[in-house]
């Protein structure tokens, strides 16, 4: 007796639209904007709020989406200090666990990734017809051009090599960062945000139309989400922080990525939304120093919270951060004061993001319950009928899926 055929997965294809800086606060703007393509898509599923990871910085956030793992496990970290190498780091692309693209490839599928660095060389590569990475640059429309061309079976430029994919991608990812760029330039209330949301709507419509023209629309699921929100700031308290630490008996120094601290520095601060504080020199390994510095900083009005190693572990942050992580109040930065308002992210105040599911395998009108970044990879894997990445810690958002 022949075994029964395997059940068909809920979807044959998943389109993931990674919208950098699409914080939950922007959902209010959608109520007053003409966004017909997003509206039509959401009618086939749901639009809600999801939660990111700490710190709410781009690369650690997207790495959690791509792997289904918390930063404690995937170890992608941003704005921290390596005491062994004596160098401060900014954002990196390292990842200690497999990605969703690698899981798709290992199980016989194909992947197209348009300028989403979380999958570059982690399941996709330049010129690979089964796992293609492209970096066309330009705006969101230019990046969607690559996705549309691949869905039409056309070649696209991949680091100077015209490449045609072996077949339609099972997983297709497009990355757009216009919201993040505007937010950094002028804060969450940048006047260009509404127009950017309408542009995103247009590009989502192009992607939906391309799946229809390719004959796969009824077997395609869509996932749209942001990586972090944005908070407007103008005031900095770097000088006050250094003074507070000095009064506690220690010397603090803000070190930029790629730099090293002076020899007499006791506290290295690397700033990226929050500040990662690493105790070095005579303060290294001294719990009394940690307590004194923490108390001094917590007494500052611009400080919202100071997280020690216990709190960091509770938030499942990467162990690469310092003994203390300082979170500013909204409107403030651990860095310098700006002449004009700008945007920052990295704190708990930027954790909430827009999160949409729609299409094949998704139950209309049934939003997921408290979706998180780490739930995306397991849910996409379930939609495609494959095993999730090996290091995934999130759950399948089964309440939002069709029976």
KEDOVEX-302045 format. One record per residue (C-alpha): residue number from 1; x, y, z. Coordinates in pm, 1 decimal, decimal comma, always signed. Layout:
<pts>
 guba        u        v        w
  NUM        X        Y        Z
...
</pts>
This chain:
<pts>
 guba        u        v        w
    1     +0,0     +0,0     +0,0
    2   +146,5   +334,0   -106,5
    3   +181,0   +603,5   +161,4
    4    -67,0   +890,0   +148,7
    5    +65,4  +1199,5    -27,0
    6   +189,0  +1477,9   +197,3
    7    -72,2  +1747,2   +261,3
    8    -35,7  +2062,0    +58,1
    9   +107,2  +2354,8   +258,5
   10   -112,4  +2658,0   +324,6
   11    +92,2  +2864,7    +77,0
   12   +336,5  +2794,1   -203,5
   13   +495,0  +3139,2   -182,8
   14   +547,7  +3405,2    +84,8
   15   +624,6  +3769,3     +9,2
   16   +787,2  +3945,0   +305,8
   17   +797,5  +4323,8   +284,0
   18  +1051,3  +4453,2   +538,0
   19   +972,8  +4819,2   +608,0
   20  +1250,8  +4975,9   +811,9
   21  +1118,6  +5223,2  +1067,2
   22   +749,1  +5131,5  +1024,5
   23   +658,4  +5193,8  +1387,7
   24   +312,0  +5129,3  +1526,8
   25   +253,2  +5504,6  +1567,4
   26   +230,1  +5539,0  +1188,5
   27    -76,9  +5316,0  +1183,1
   28   -281,9  +5617,3  +1295,1
   29   -178,9  +5800,0   +978,9
   30   -313,2  +5520,8   +758,8
   31   -667,2  +5598,8   +874,9
   32   -648,2  +5937,5   +702,9
   33   -450,6  +5840,2   +392,0
   34   -570,5  +5685,4    +64,9
   35   -393,3  +5347,7    +72,0
   36   -614,5  +5127,6   -147,0
   37   -360,6  +4850,1   -200,5
   38   -282,1  +4805,6   +167,5
   39   -653,3  +4821,1   +246,1
   40   -734,4  +4550,8     -8,9
   41   -454,3  +4330,0   +119,7
   42   -552,7  +4369,0   +484,3
   43   -910,4  +4268,2   +400,3
   44   -759,4  +3928,4   +320,7
   45   -596,3  +3909,3   +661,7
   46   -517,1  +4154,2   +940,3
   47   -315,4  +4459,3  +1038,5
   48   -207,1  +4488,3  +1400,2
   49    +86,1  +4579,7  +1622,8
   50   +389,8  +4358,1  +1676,7
   51   +676,3  +4375,1  +1925,7
   52  +1045,8  +4386,0  +1845,9
   53  +1358,8  +4312,4  +2044,5
   54  +1597,6  +4511,3  +2263,6
   55  +1773,1  +4717,4  +2172,5
   56  +1533,3  +4818,5  +1896,2
   57  +1811,7  +4869,2  +1643,0
   58  +1789,4  +4767,4  +1277,1
   59  +2027,8  +4473,4  +1241,8
   60  +1949,3  +4290,4  +1569,1
   61  +1578,6  +4345,4  +1502,2
   62  +1581,0  +4214,2  +1145,2
   63  +1805,2  +3924,6  +1249,1
   64  +1538,4  +3814,5  +1497,8
   65  +1280,9  +3831,5  +1217,2
   66  +1507,2  +3631,8   +985,9
   67  +1598,5  +3360,4  +1237,2
   68  +1309,2  +3341,7  +1481,9
   69  +1567,2  +3371,0  +1760,2
   70  +1617,3  +3630,1  +2032,1
   71  +1940,2  +3831,4  +2035,6
   72  +2053,9  +3618,7  +2330,7
   73  +2088,2  +3334,3  +2080,1
   74  +2158,7  +3485,8  +1737,1
   75  +2411,4  +3729,5  +1895,1
   76  +2372,8  +3999,5  +1632,1
   77  +2449,3  +4310,1  +1836,7
   78  +2477,9  +4680,5  +1765,5
   79  +2670,0  +4960,1  +1937,6
   80  +2874,0  +4772,5  +2195,1
   81  +3235,3  +4746,8  +2308,1
   82  +3465,9  +4446,8  +2276,4
   83  +3709,7  +4465,9  +2570,2
   84  +3933,6  +4190,7  +2431,8
   85  +3990,7  +4374,1  +2102,9
   86  +3958,1  +4719,9  +2264,3
   87  +3727,4  +4842,0  +1989,0
   88  +3372,8  +4978,4  +1978,6
   89  +3132,6  +4825,6  +1727,3
   90  +2839,7  +4974,7  +1537,0
   91  +2602,4  +4753,3  +1340,5
   92  +2717,7  +4418,3  +1203,2
   93  +2571,6  +4134,3   +998,6
   94  +2703,9  +3838,5  +1194,5
   95  +2450,8  +3576,0  +1302,7
   96  +2512,2  +3263,3  +1510,2
   97  +2208,7  +3057,5  +1399,8
   98  +2050,1  +2962,6  +1065,1
   99  +1813,1  +3201,2   +888,7
  100  +1476,7  +3137,8   +728,4
  101  +1641,4  +3156,8   +385,9
  102  +1882,3  +2881,1   +483,6
  103  +1591,4  +2668,7   +607,2
  104  +1405,5  +2719,5   +277,4
  105  +1714,2  +2630,4    +74,7
  106  +1795,2  +2321,9   +280,9
  107  +1442,5  +2192,2   +221,6
  108  +1451,6  +2238,1   -153,9
  109  +1305,9  +2585,3   -194,4
  110  +1426,3  +2903,3   -361,6
  111  +1468,9  +3253,4   -221,3
  112  +1490,5  +3603,7   -366,1
  113  +1616,3  +3874,6   -131,6
  114  +1613,8  +4234,6   -254,5
  115  +1849,9  +4443,2    -41,3
  116  +1751,4  +4294,7   +298,1
  117  +2093,6  +4250,1   +461,4
  118  +1966,0  +3998,7   +717,7
  119  +1979,5  +3725,6   +449,6
  120  +2287,6  +3834,3   +257,6
  121  +2532,2  +3541,4   +262,8
  122  +2292,3  +3362,6   +497,3
  123  +2089,6  +3167,8   +242,2
  124  +2119,0  +3416,2    -45,2
  125  +2417,2  +3543,0   -240,9
  126  +2500,3  +3752,0   -544,6
  127  +2455,6  +3552,6   -866,0
  128  +2295,7  +3244,2   -703,3
  129  +1992,7  +3141,2   -914,6
  130  +1841,5  +2941,2   -625,5
  131  +1903,7  +3196,0   -349,9
  132  +1949,6  +3530,4   -518,9
  133  +2054,7  +3850,0   -343,1
  134  +2028,0  +4181,0   -524,8
  135  +2120,4  +4529,1   -408,5
  136  +1984,7  +4770,9   -668,2
  137  +2004,5  +5074,3   -440,9
  138  +1764,5  +5357,8   -503,1
  139  +1420,6  +5396,2   -353,7
  140  +1152,3  +5142,5   -268,4
  141  +1018,1  +5146,4   -625,1
  142  +1358,8  +5056,5   -765,7
  143  +1384,5  +4760,7   -530,9
  144  +1035,7  +4639,7   -614,5
  145  +1145,8  +4654,2   -980,7
  146  +1378,8  +4360,3   -909,1
  147  +1104,6  +4159,3   -739,8
  148   +859,0  +4220,3  -1024,7
  149  +1119,9  +4125,7  -1285,7
  150  +1194,5  +3794,9  -1112,5
  151   +823,5  +3713,6  -1087,0
  152   +807,6  +3771,7  -1463,0
  153  +1093,9  +3529,0  -1517,2
  154  +1331,2  +3804,7  -1624,4
  155  +1699,0  +3840,1  -1532,5
  156  +1807,0  +4101,6  -1279,0
  157  +2142,6  +4257,3  -1205,1
  158  +2313,8  +4094,3   -908,2
  159  +2647,5  +4265,9   -835,5
  160  +2708,6  +4312,4  -1207,4
  161  +2591,8  +3965,6  -1309,9
  162  +2259,6  +3936,1  -1496,5
  163  +2094,0  +3642,1  -1318,9
  164  +1771,4  +3455,3  -1389,8
  165  +1630,9  +3253,7  -1102,3
  166  +1589,5  +2881,1  -1152,8
  167  +1217,8  +2909,2  -1072,5
  168   +976,1  +3140,8   -895,8
  169  +1098,0  +3205,5   -542,2
  170   +924,0  +3027,4   -259,5
  171  +1030,8  +3312,4    -30,0
  172  +1057,9  +3665,2   -169,8
  173  +1181,5  +3950,9    +51,0
  174  +1189,0  +4320,4    -38,4
  175  +1348,2  +4576,3   +194,0
  176  +1247,2  +4943,9   +194,7
  177  +1398,0  +5201,2   +431,3
  178  +1235,6  +5530,7   +335,4
  179  +1048,4  +5565,1   +667,2
  180  +1365,9  +5508,2   +866,4
  181  +1560,3  +5762,4   +661,1
  182  +1295,7  +6030,9   +703,6
  183  +1257,4  +5956,1  +1072,9
  184  +1628,3  +5992,9  +1140,8
  185  +1635,7  +6317,1   +944,6
  186  +1350,5  +6493,0  +1120,4
  187  +1194,7  +6268,0  +1381,1
  188   +875,9  +6062,9  +1380,7
  189   +674,6  +6366,3  +1267,4
  190   +878,0  +6435,5   +953,1
  191   +641,1  +6598,2   +700,3
  192   +744,1  +6347,2   +433,9
  193   +608,8  +6046,7   +624,0
  194   +253,1  +6053,3   +479,4
  195   +383,3  +6063,3   +122,7
  196   +624,0  +5780,0   +203,6
  197   +334,8  +5567,4   +333,4
  198   +145,5  +5628,7     +8,9
  199   +455,8  +5527,3   -187,0
  200   +477,2  +5205,3    +11,6
  201   +109,8  +5142,6    -65,4
  202   +180,1  +5179,3   -437,9
  203   +470,7  +4934,4   -421,8
  204   +266,2  +4679,9   -229,2
  205     +9,5  +4706,1   -506,0
  206   +279,5  +4635,2   -764,7
  207   +387,8  +4324,4   -577,1
  208    +31,8  +4194,3   -553,8
  209    -23,5  +4259,7   -925,5
  210   +301,1  +4078,8  -1010,3
  211   +184,4  +3766,6   -825,4
  212   -142,7  +3783,3  -1016,7
  213    +37,0  +3810,1  -1349,7
  214   +261,3  +3517,4  -1250,3
  215    -48,1  +3306,7  -1173,5
  216    +42,8  +3251,5   -808,1
  217   -173,3  +3511,1   -630,9
  218   -412,0  +3259,6   -475,1
  219   -117,4  +3058,5   -334,9
  220    +83,8  +3353,3   -200,3
  221    +88,4  +3485,4   +156,2
  222   +206,8  +3836,2   +243,5
  223   +386,8  +3948,8   +557,5
  224   +452,4  +4320,9   +612,8
  225   +623,0  +4458,3   +920,4
  226   +862,2  +4713,2  +1061,3
  227  +1174,0  +4654,1  +1265,5
  228  +1139,1  +4940,8  +1512,9
  229   +962,4  +5269,2  +1573,2
  230  +1111,4  +5617,0  +1594,5
  231  +1129,5  +5880,2  +1868,7
  232  +1203,9  +6246,5  +1810,7
  233  +1486,0  +6397,3  +2015,8
  234  +1673,1  +6720,8  +2030,2
  235  +1846,1  +6729,5  +2366,4
  236  +2154,1  +6534,1  +2469,2
  237  +2289,3  +6465,4  +2817,2
  238  +2637,3  +6329,7  +2741,4
  239  +2805,8  +6596,1  +2953,6
  240  +2569,5  +6542,3  +3247,2
  241  +2626,1  +6166,3  +3227,2
  242  +3003,0  +6203,0  +3231,8
  243  +2977,9  +6442,5  +3525,5
  244  +2755,2  +6202,8  +3720,2
  245  +2996,9  +5915,0  +3664,8
  246  +3292,0  +6134,5  +3766,4
  247  +3118,4  +6229,0  +4089,7
  248  +3074,4  +5857,7  +4157,1
  249  +3453,4  +5828,7  +4133,1
  250  +3505,4  +5707,5  +3775,8
  251  +3586,4  +5842,7  +3430,4
  252  +3342,7  +5785,0  +3144,9
  253  +3409,6  +5824,4  +2774,8
  254  +3178,8  +5795,8  +2472,8
  255  +3358,8  +5590,7  +2207,7
  256  +3241,9  +5588,8  +1848,4
  257  +3227,8  +5265,5  +1643,9
  258  +3575,3  +5171,6  +1531,0
  259  +3737,4  +5369,0  +1810,7
  260  +3917,6  +5271,1  +2130,2
  261  +3904,0  +5431,8  +2476,0
  262  +4181,9  +5629,0  +2641,6
  263  +4396,8  +5438,3  +2886,7
  264  +4258,9  +5607,3  +3198,4
  265  +3894,1  +5550,7  +3104,4
  266  +3685,7  +5347,0  +3350,2
  267  +3352,0  +5341,6  +3167,0
  268  +3321,8  +5300,1  +2789,4
  269  +2986,2  +5417,1  +2652,0
  270  +2879,5  +5320,2  +2299,6
  271  +2564,6  +5504,4  +2195,0
  272  +2297,0  +5380,0  +1958,4
  273  +1953,5  +5487,7  +2081,1
  274  +2045,9  +5342,0  +2417,4
  275  +2399,0  +5351,2  +2560,2
  276  +2590,6  +5031,4  +2633,0
  277  +2824,7  +5093,9  +2926,8
  278  +3127,3  +4867,6  +2971,1
  279  +3344,0  +4887,8  +3281,9
  280  +3715,9  +4869,3  +3206,4
  281  +4044,7  +4948,2  +3380,1
  282  +4015,5  +4980,6  +3755,9
  283  +3634,9  +4951,5  +3738,7
  284  +3638,6  +4618,6  +3552,8
  285  +3476,5  +4333,5  +3743,1
  286  +3392,8  +4552,0  +4044,0
  287  +3027,5  +4516,1  +4154,4
  288  +3063,3  +4824,2  +4375,7
  289  +3153,8  +5028,8  +4069,5
  290  +2849,2  +4895,4  +3885,6
  291  +2621,7  +4993,4  +4174,8
  292  +2772,4  +5339,0  +4216,9
  293  +2759,9  +5422,9  +3845,8
  294  +2408,0  +5288,8  +3812,3
  295  +2283,0  +5498,7  +4103,6
  296  +2451,9  +5809,7  +3966,5
  297  +2290,5  +5771,2  +3625,2
  298  +1947,1  +5676,1  +3755,9
  299  +1941,3  +6008,3  +3942,3
  300  +1954,1  +6202,6  +3613,6
  301  +1619,5  +6338,2  +3491,3
  302  +1683,2  +6249,0  +3120,5
  303  +1737,9  +5881,1  +3211,8
  304  +1429,5  +5662,7  +3171,3
  305  +1587,8  +5339,5  +3294,7
  306  +1918,8  +5167,1  +3357,6
  307  +1933,2  +4794,1  +3286,0
  308  +2183,4  +4569,0  +3456,5
  309  +2271,4  +4219,4  +3341,7
  310  +1968,7  +4069,7  +3517,2
  311  +1726,5  +4300,7  +3336,7
  312  +1908,6  +4250,4  +3007,0
  313  +1875,0  +3873,6  +3041,2
  314  +1506,3  +3913,3  +3120,0
  315  +1465,7  +4106,6  +2792,6
  316  +1670,8  +3835,3  +2616,8
  317  +1929,2  +4082,8  +2493,9
  318  +2266,1  +3982,9  +2351,3
  319  +2527,6  +3910,4  +2620,1
  320  +2768,9  +4136,8  +2432,3
  321  +2622,6  +4450,5  +2587,3
  322  +2788,0  +4611,5  +2885,4
  323  +2726,2  +4579,6  +3256,2
  324  +2474,9  +4863,9  +3224,1
  325  +2248,3  +4979,3  +2941,2
  326  +2109,4  +5332,1  +2975,6
  327  +1776,8  +5421,1  +2813,1
  328  +1697,8  +5792,5  +2766,8
  329  +1361,8  +5951,6  +2820,3
  330  +1179,5  +6038,3  +2495,2
  331  +1316,8  +6363,5  +2358,6
  332  +1668,0  +6288,0  +2484,8
  333  +1979,6  +6107,1  +2370,9
  334  +2287,3  +5992,9  +2562,5
  335  +2482,6  +6174,8  +2291,1
  336  +2505,4  +6542,0  +2201,7
  337  +2233,8  +6805,5  +2169,9
  338  +2113,9  +6866,5  +1814,0
  339  +2031,0  +7199,9  +1655,4
  340  +1724,6  +7053,6  +1490,1
  341  +1493,6  +6768,0  +1588,0
  342  +1607,8  +6425,2  +1472,6
  343  +1496,8  +6066,7  +1524,1
  344  +1642,4  +5784,9  +1729,1
  345  +1549,6  +5428,6  +1813,4
  346  +1691,5  +5151,3  +2027,1
  347  +1484,0  +5196,2  +2343,4
  348  +1175,1  +5020,5  +2476,3
  349   +974,1  +5319,0  +2352,3
  350  +1042,7  +5206,7  +1992,9
  351   +957,6  +4836,9  +2029,4
  352   +608,7  +4847,8  +1877,4
  353   +580,3  +4805,9  +1500,7
  354   +318,8  +4761,7  +1230,6
  355   +248,1  +4395,2  +1153,5
  356    +29,7  +4262,7   +871,1
  357    -56,0  +3911,1   +751,3
  358   -269,6  +3841,1   +444,2
  359   -330,3  +3602,6   +157,9
  360   -297,3  +3227,3   +124,1
  361   -322,6  +3040,7   +452,3
  362   -424,2  +3350,9   +649,7
  363   -764,3  +3379,2   +817,7
  364   -927,1  +3715,2   +730,9
  365  -1021,9  +3924,7  +1030,1
  366   -828,0  +3716,0  +1282,9
  367   -518,1  +3909,1  +1386,5
  368   -246,1  +3723,1  +1573,8
  369   -223,6  +3758,1  +1949,1
  370    +78,1  +3963,6  +2059,5
  371   +298,8  +3882,8  +1757,8
  372   +672,3  +3927,4  +1805,0
  373   +969,5  +3947,2  +1571,1
  374  +1074,6  +3596,8  +1673,1
  375   +737,6  +3457,7  +1561,1
  376   +777,3  +3559,9  +1196,7
  377  +1020,6  +3289,4  +1080,3
  378   +827,3  +2999,3  +1242,1
  379   +501,1  +3134,1  +1097,3
  380   +643,4  +3174,9   +745,8
  381   +786,6  +2822,4   +768,9
  382   +445,6  +2688,8   +871,7
  383   +281,1  +2866,4   +578,2
  384   +532,9  +2706,0   +341,4
  385   +501,5  +2365,3   +505,4
  386   +868,9  +2341,9   +604,3
  387  +1062,9  +2313,5   +926,6
  388  +1156,3  +2646,7  +1089,4
  389  +1519,2  +2756,6  +1122,7
  390  +1706,6  +2535,2  +1368,1
  391  +1763,5  +2811,1  +1624,2
  392  +1411,1  +2955,3  +1624,4
  393  +1260,7  +3035,1  +1965,3
  394   +934,6  +3195,1  +1852,6
  395   +597,8  +3033,3  +1794,4
  396   +370,6  +2981,4  +1494,8
  397    +95,0  +3242,8  +1497,4
  398   -158,7  +2966,6  +1442,1
  399   -455,1  +3172,2  +1565,3
  400   -416,8  +3392,0  +1254,9
  401   -389,7  +3103,2  +1008,1
  402   -670,1  +2931,7   +819,9
  403   -771,0  +2588,8   +957,3
</pts>
